[in-house]
Amino acid sequence: MRCVIQRVSEASVSVNKTTVGRIGKGVVVLLGIQASDTDGDISWMAEKIANLRIFEDTQGKMNLSLFDIGGEMLIISQFTLYGDCRKGRRPGYSAAAPPDIALPLYKKFIATVAEMSIRSATGTFGAMMEVTLTNSGPVTLLLDSEKTF
């Protein structure tokens, strides 16, 4: 499982010009799923994101987590995080989970975040989406449950 996490002051996602998800202060999570991902990957990733100390304390130091600030999470399915660009000019997506595997794992990730009492919003799985955000910092991080980076 791979994620791009962006700290935001606000964000929204639209499908066909209709807003389907919106958050205030928190993080946008672009979530990439591969076929070998498990419940363990989901738990690790959700816990890691929720506890990352990437929000500023009263001294301006990044020392607070999403829990600490009562932040929100916008979760967007993003199969292109498994795009392989090493050969040729067109990315290959063979490492990305097919929809019949990815959708249940995506829903499980959303449920795991909800169980942590973090308010979240989502895009629409498999749809063409437009994500609008105000990146605060900017702060952008990459996470991989296999810890390859």
C-alpha positions as CSV (number, residue, x, y, z in Angstrom):
1,M,0.0,0.0,0.0
2,R,1.3,3.4,-0.9
3,C,0.1,6.9,0.0
4,V,0.9,10.4,-0.8
5,I,-0.1,12.5,2.2
6,Q,-0.6,16.3,1.9
7,R,-1.2,18.5,4.9
8,V,-4.0,20.9,4.0
9,S,-6.0,23.8,5.4
10,E,-8.9,22.6,3.2
11,A,-9.7,20.2,0.4
12,S,-12.5,18.9,-1.7
13,V,-13.1,16.3,-4.4
14,S,-15.6,16.5,-7.3
15,V,-17.1,14.1,-9.8
16,N,-18.8,15.5,-12.8
17,K,-18.6,19.0,-11.4
18,T,-20.4,17.9,-8.2
19,T,-18.6,18.0,-4.9
20,V,-18.7,14.5,-3.3
21,G,-16.2,15.1,-0.4
22,R,-14.9,18.1,1.5
23,I,-12.7,18.6,4.6
24,G,-11.2,21.4,6.6
25,K,-7.8,21.3,8.3
26,G,-6.2,17.8,8.0
27,V,-4.7,15.6,5.3
28,V,-5.4,14.5,1.8
29,V,-4.5,10.8,1.4
30,L,-4.0,9.5,-2.1
31,L,-4.2,5.8,-1.5
32,G,-2.6,3.2,-3.8
33,I,-3.5,-0.5,-3.3
34,Q,-1.7,-3.5,-4.7
35,A,-3.1,-7.1,-4.9
36,S,-0.9,-8.4,-2.1
37,D,-2.1,-5.8,0.5
38,T,-3.6,-7.2,3.7
39,D,-5.5,-6.0,6.7
40,G,-2.1,-5.5,8.3
41,D,-1.1,-3.0,5.7
42,I,-4.4,-1.2,6.2
43,S,-4.0,-1.0,9.9
44,W,-0.3,0.1,9.7
45,M,-1.1,2.8,7.1
46,A,-4.1,4.2,8.9
47,E,-2.3,4.3,12.3
48,K,0.8,5.8,10.7
49,I,-1.1,8.7,9.0
50,A,-3.2,9.5,12.0
51,N,-0.2,9.7,14.3
52,L,2.3,11.5,12.0
53,R,3.4,14.6,13.8
54,I,3.1,17.0,10.9
55,F,1.0,19.8,12.4
56,E,2.6,22.8,14.2
57,D,2.4,23.3,17.9
58,T,2.3,26.8,19.6
59,Q,6.1,27.2,19.0
60,G,5.6,26.5,15.2
61,K,7.3,23.1,15.4
62,M,5.7,20.2,13.6
63,N,4.9,18.3,16.7
64,L,1.2,17.5,16.6
65,S,-0.8,14.7,15.0
66,L,-4.1,14.5,13.2
67,F,-5.5,13.3,16.6
68,D,-4.0,16.2,18.5
69,I,-5.6,18.9,16.2
70,G,-8.9,17.1,15.6
71,G,-8.1,17.1,11.9
72,E,-9.9,15.5,9.1
73,M,-8.9,13.1,6.2
74,L,-9.9,13.2,2.6
75,I,-9.2,9.7,1.2
76,I,-8.9,9.3,-2.6
77,S,-8.2,6.0,-4.4
78,Q,-5.2,6.4,-6.6
79,F,-4.1,3.3,-8.6
80,T,-1.5,5.4,-10.4
81,L,0.8,5.3,-7.4
82,Y,1.7,1.9,-8.6
83,G,2.6,3.2,-12.1
84,D,5.9,1.9,-13.3
85,C,7.7,4.4,-15.4
86,R,11.1,2.7,-15.7
87,K,10.6,1.5,-19.3
88,G,9.2,3.3,-22.3
89,R,7.0,6.4,-22.1
90,R,3.7,4.9,-20.9
91,P,3.5,3.8,-17.3
92,G,2.6,0.2,-16.6
93,Y,0.0,-0.5,-13.8
94,S,0.4,-4.2,-13.4
95,A,1.4,-3.8,-9.7
96,A,-1.9,-2.0,-8.9
97,A,-4.7,-4.2,-7.5
98,P,-7.6,-4.7,-10.0
99,P,-10.8,-3.1,-8.9
100,D,-12.4,-6.3,-7.5
101,I,-9.5,-6.5,-5.0
102,A,-8.9,-2.8,-4.5
103,L,-12.4,-1.7,-3.8
104,P,-12.9,-3.9,-0.6
105,L,-9.5,-2.8,0.7
106,Y,-10.3,0.8,0.0
107,K,-13.6,0.5,1.9
108,K,-11.8,-1.3,4.8
109,F,-9.2,1.6,5.0
110,I,-12.1,4.1,5.2
111,A,-13.8,2.0,7.9
112,T,-10.5,1.7,9.9
113,V,-10.1,5.5,9.8
114,A,-13.8,5.9,11.0
115,E,-13.1,3.4,13.9
116,M,-10.3,5.8,15.0
117,S,-12.9,8.6,15.3
118,I,-11.3,10.6,12.5
119,R,-13.8,12.5,10.4
120,S,-13.2,11.6,6.8
121,A,-14.6,12.3,3.3
122,T,-13.9,10.3,0.2
123,G,-13.9,10.5,-3.6
124,T,-15.8,8.0,-5.8
125,F,-13.8,4.8,-6.4
126,G,-13.0,4.4,-10.1
127,A,-14.4,7.7,-11.1
128,M,-12.6,10.6,-12.9
129,M,-12.2,13.0,-10.0
130,E,-11.0,16.6,-9.6
131,V,-9.2,17.2,-6.3
132,T,-8.8,20.8,-5.0
133,L,-6.7,21.5,-2.0
134,T,-4.7,24.2,-0.2
135,N,-1.5,22.5,0.7
136,S,-0.4,23.9,4.1
137,G,3.4,24.4,4.4
138,P,3.6,22.8,1.8
139,V,3.9,19.5,3.5
140,T,3.8,16.4,1.3
141,L,5.0,12.9,2.4
142,L,5.3,9.5,0.8
143,L,4.4,6.3,2.7
144,D,4.8,2.7,1.7
145,S,3.6,-0.2,3.9
146,E,6.5,-2.3,2.6
147,K,8.7,0.5,3.8
148,T,10.6,0.7,0.5
149,F,10.9,4.5,1.1
